[in-house]
Amino acid sequence: MISVSDLPYASSRPDTAVDENRLEELIVEAQTALPVELPALANRCASSLGLDAALIYLVDLQQRLLIPLDEALASLLVDHSSAGWAYRSVSPRVAEADDGLIVWMPLVDGAERLGVLAVRTASLDGVRMRRIRMLAHLFAMLITSKRAYSDWLAARTRTATMRLPAEMLRAFLPPHTIGTSRCVSTAVLEPAYDIAGDAFDHSVVKNVLHTVILDAMGHDLTAGLTTSVAMAAARNARRDGGDLADVVGFVDQALAQWLPDHFCTGVMCRLDAETGVLRWVNCGHPPPLLIRAERVLAGALDSPPQPPIGLAGSLAPAARQVHETTLEPGDSVLLYTDGVVEARDADGAEFGLDRFTDFIIRSDAAGERPAEVLRLLIHAILDYQRNQLRDDVTILLFEWRSQHR
């Protein structure tokens, strides 16, 4: 491997000149290109930048494989490849090839890891590395904009048949990772192709991070519909300017009106990323966990029990209690569904809360980014239960930073 920091800087020379007119034509073409045309377009863009070739790899739903958009090529392992190293670390990786070099550049949209871009080049210097980064930024934006309406891109990142409840629920899910310089929120959920009752949501509005985790009773289409209605109602109330109590109340009303006799547990949080003030409402759900200085502060985010969301009539709560605390820089808050700690091994032993939190603390202490921490954790839970989960598993982790880390 070649260290990226050792690359020489080179000013523009005749052999690094760019045909700006041709590059502009390609960027304009990219806006109307079909998703299936992206591999060929990436090659043409690379050529216009003085590079030899470019290949796009997208990560699969379970973040185990990097799948090429070129259907003639083989997938690569996230855990055991140079491409996977670039994906996991969100850093470029340079490898020697028979005819030059391959630069593996992470494809990232905001805080969301999409995959990697493999760029072949005869030689490498500061100018070419900068152009490879530009190319990766361009195609990350293109993939993000086009995958919203492309069944082909969705199908390429699947390795199994998805059941209808999971298909419906995934249509409502936001990106797995969002963030700013002040905060980041990331989530994972399994079983990837058979999820039904669990869901998560997160959104940034100005300097406020909103997070939601939900767990509907059952594991069928109705369970998925319950959490989908709950998410839609929460977003509707948020976008209408409602405060946290208004949001929970609106979700209560929506489920009682449209899906009577169906309810879900959940936690809704609102973090002011300027001040660190955290407000939350817990509706019959496992309490959030506060991790500070590599340890769990026991009971820090516990609160008196409140009924699940969606109860109607005499069972409906008169008013939801909103709780408040102030985070310290570097604090993380962990939301999870009960399927996480209740996963059992072959002998019937539970994964447990201590193992769950210890894994996160050790991974964070090792310098892993939040999204990578959860990727590793969800795989550990699956391995623990031999890939046969008895219940949906959803984990959401958000972190507050006083300044850019």
N, C-alpha and C positions, 0 to 999 in steps of 0.2 A: 504494500500500500504506500501511497505517496501522501505526505502531510500537506494539507491545503495551505497551512500557514507558511510553507516553504516556497510557494509558487512565486516566481519573479513577476514584478509589475512590468508591464510593457506599454508604452504609448502607442498610438495608432501608427501603423506602418503600412506600406502597400499591400502586404500579404494579410493584413487584418482589416482592410477597408471594407465598408458595408455599402451595399447598393440600397440606399434609403428608399428610393422609389419602389424597388421590388419589395422591400420589407413592408412599406405602407400598403401595397397591393395585397400582400398576404394577410395583414391584420384586418383589412376591410373584408377580405374573403372569409376570414375566420368567423365573422359575425353571423354569416348565413350558412356556414358549412354544416353539413349533417354530422351528428356525432360519429358515425361510422367512417367519416372522412378525416377525422382528427389524426390518425396515425400518419397518413400521407402528408397532411398539412404540417405536422411537426417536423417531418424530414425536410420539407421545402423551406420552412422557417430556419431550421438549423443551417441549411446550405447557404441561405442568404446572410447568415451571421458568420460565415467562414468556418463552420463546423461540419463534420462529416455526416452524421446521422443522429436521429433522436427516436427513442422508443418510450411509450407511455405505459406505465403499470399502475393499476388501481388496486387498493387493498380490498379483500373480500369482507363480507359482513362480520365474520368472526375474527378478523385481523390475524389470520394465520398465513395467508397467501398474498402475494403480489401478482395480480393477473394482468397479462399484457392485453392491450387493446388490439394488437395484431393477433388474430386468431390462430395464426400458424405457429406461434411461439409457445413455449412451455411456461407455466407459472413458477415463481420463485418463493422459497420459504421466508417468512418474515423473521424467524428466529435463527436462521442459519445461512445467511447470504450477505454479501456486501450491500445489495439493494435493501435488504431488511435492516441492516445497521443504519443506513441513511434514514429509513422510515422511522425506526425506533428512537433514534437520537435527534431527529430533525436537523441533521447536519450533512453536508456533502461528503461523499466517500469517493476517492480516486483509486482506480485499480488499473494495473497494466494489462494490456491485451496484445494479441499477436501483431496487430497492425497499428498500434498506438496506445491510446488510453481510453478508459470508460469512466465518465464522471456520473455517479449516482446522486442526483439532486432531489431532495424531498419536494413533493407537491403539497403545498399547504395553502388553504384558504382561510385567512384570519388565524384562528387557533386550531382549525380542523385539519387533521392529516388525511390526505386523499390517496396518496401513493407515492411513486417516485418517477422521475424522468431520467432515462439512461441516455447519455450523450457521448457519442464517439468523436474523438478528435485526435489528429496526428501528434499534436503537441499542446501544451497547456501553459498559459501565463495569466497574469491578472486580468487582461482584457477579455480573453476567452472565458475565464471563470465568471466574470461579471455578465457576459452575454448569456452564459448558461443559466445563471440565476434569473435574468430577465425572461428567458424562454420558459423557465419553470413557473414564474409568476404569471405569465400570459396564459399558459395552458391550465394552470390551477383555476384561474378565473373562467376560462372557457368551459372546463369540465363542470364547474359549479353551476354555471348558467344553463348548460345544456342538459345536465342530468335531471333537472326538475321536470323535463317533459320527454325524456328519452327512455323508453322501455329497454332499448338495446344496452345502454350503459348500466341500467339496473340489473339486467340479466347477466352481464359479464361479471359482475361482482358476487354472483350467487354460486354456491357449490352444491345446493340441494333444492328440492321442491319446497316452496313456501305454502303453508296452509292459509286458508282464507282469513281466519281471525288475525293472523300475523300480518298478512298483506294489508288488511284494513287499518290495523293499528299503526303500522309503519308509515302509512300515508300521512299520519298526523305528527310524527316525531320530528323534532328539530335536528340540526346537526349534532353529532355526539359531543363535540367540544366547541365552546364559544369563549371569548375572553377579550380583555383589554389589558392595558399596562397595569391596571389596578386590581383586576380580579380575573379568575378563570374558572369555568365550570365544565365538567366532563362527566359523561355517563356511559354505562354499558348495560346491556340486558341480554338474557338468555332464557330459554332456548331460542336462538336467532330466527329459526324458521317455524317455530311453534309457539311463540309468545302469544298470550291472550289477555290476561287480566292486569298485567303490570304496564306502567308507562312512566315517562319522565318528560319534563319540559323545562327549558330555561331560556331566558331572554334578557337583553340589556336595553334599558330605556334611559338614555342620557347617562347618568352616573349610578344608576340603580340596577342591580342584578336580581332578577326574579327566578326562583327555582321551585319546581314542583315534583313530587314523586307520588304515584298513585298505585293502589293495589285493589282491584275489584274482586269480589267473591266469584269463584268459579274459574273454569278454564275452557270457555267456549266463545262462540260469536257474541253472545250477550255480554259476557265479561269485557270483551274488547270494545263493544259498543258503549258500555258504561264508562270506561276510562276515556274513550274518544269524545263522548259528550262532555265529560268533566273537563278535559283539556280545552275543548272549544269554548266552553262557558268561561273558564278562567282567562283565556286570552281575550275574549269579548269584553269581560269586565275590566281587565288591565288596560286595554286599548281605549276604553271609555273613560279612563282616568280614575277608576275606583281604587281605594286604598285596600290594604290586605284584608280587613274584615269584610269589605264590600265584595271582594273577589270570592272569598269562601262562601259568603251568603248567596251570591249569585249561582255558584256551582250547586249549592244545596237546593236552590229553587229549581234549577234546570233539571236535575236528576229527578226530583220529586214530581215535576210536571211531565217530563217526557219518558221517564223510565221508572215509574212507581214500583216499589218493592225491590229495587236494585240500588245498591250503594257501594261505596268503596272507602277504604281508609286512605289517608294521605297526609303529607306535610307540605305546607306552602311557606316559602321564605322570601324575604325582601332584604337585600343587603345594600346599604348605602356605601358605595365604593370610595367615597370621599372621606367619610368619617369612621367607617367600620361598624356602624350601628346595624345590628341584625335584629329583624323582627320576624317572628314565625308563629304559625298556628298548626297545632298537631291534632288531627281528627282521627283518633282511634288507631294510630300507627306507632310502630317502634320509634322511640325518641331519637332525634338527631344526636350525633356524637361530635364533640368538639375536641380536635387534636391540636395541642399546643406544645411546642418545644419537645416534639417526639414522644408525647404521651397523651393518653386520653384523659380529659378532665371529667372524672366520673360524676354523672348527674348534672353537669353544667347546663344542659339544654333540656332537662326533664321538665315536665309541666303537668298540672292536674289533668286527669283523663277527660277527653271530650268525645262525643259520639262520632261515628263515621259520617262521611259526607253523603247526603242524599236522603236522609231519613225524613219522613213526612208526618204530618198530623201531630199527635201527642208526643211522638218520639223525637220530633225536631227540636234542636236546642233553641233557647230563646235568643241567645247571642253568643258569638264565638269569642273566646278569649285570645287576645293577641299578646304575645310575650316579647320581651326586648332585652338585649344585652349588647355590649360593645366588644368587638373582636380586637385582638392585638395583631400587628403586622406579622404575616407568616402563618396565622391560624388557618386551619382547614375545618370544614364542616362536612360531615358524612351522613348522607341519607341512604336508606336501604330498605328493601322489602324482606319479610321474614324468611323467604326462600333461601337467602344468603346463609344465615346462621344455622338453618335447619337441614342443610345438605348433609347427607350421611354417607359414610364409607361402607365397604363390604361387611364390616362388623357391626354396623348400626351406630357408630359414634358420630355425633354431630360435628360439623365444621366449627361451629361455635363462635361466639363474639370475640373472645380473646385471640383466637387464631386469625380471625378476620381483621381486627384492628392492628395486630402485631405485623401482619403482612404489609399493610399500608405504611406503617411507621418505618419498617425496615427498608422498604422500597424507596420511600421518600428520602430517608437518610442516605441511601446509596446514590442519590442525585437524579433519580428518575423523574421525568415530568409527570404531572397528574394523569394525563391521558394514558401514558405508558404504565403507570402504577395500576390503573384499573384494567388495562389489557392483560397484564400479567396476573392480576388477582382473579379475573373471571375465568381465565384458563386454569388456574390452580383449583378453583371451585369445581369446574367441570371435571378435571382429572380426579379430584377427591371422590366425586360421585360417579366416576367411570362414564362420563358423558350421558348419564341417564338422570336428569334432574326430575325430582318429584313435584317441584313447584317452580313457577317463574322466579327469576333472580334479576333484580334491578338494583344498581348502585349508582349514586350520584355524589360526586365530590366537588366542592367548590372551595377556593382558596382566596384569601384577601391579602393583598400586598399594599404596603404604604407607598411604594414606588416601584418602577419597572425592575424586574429581576433578570 
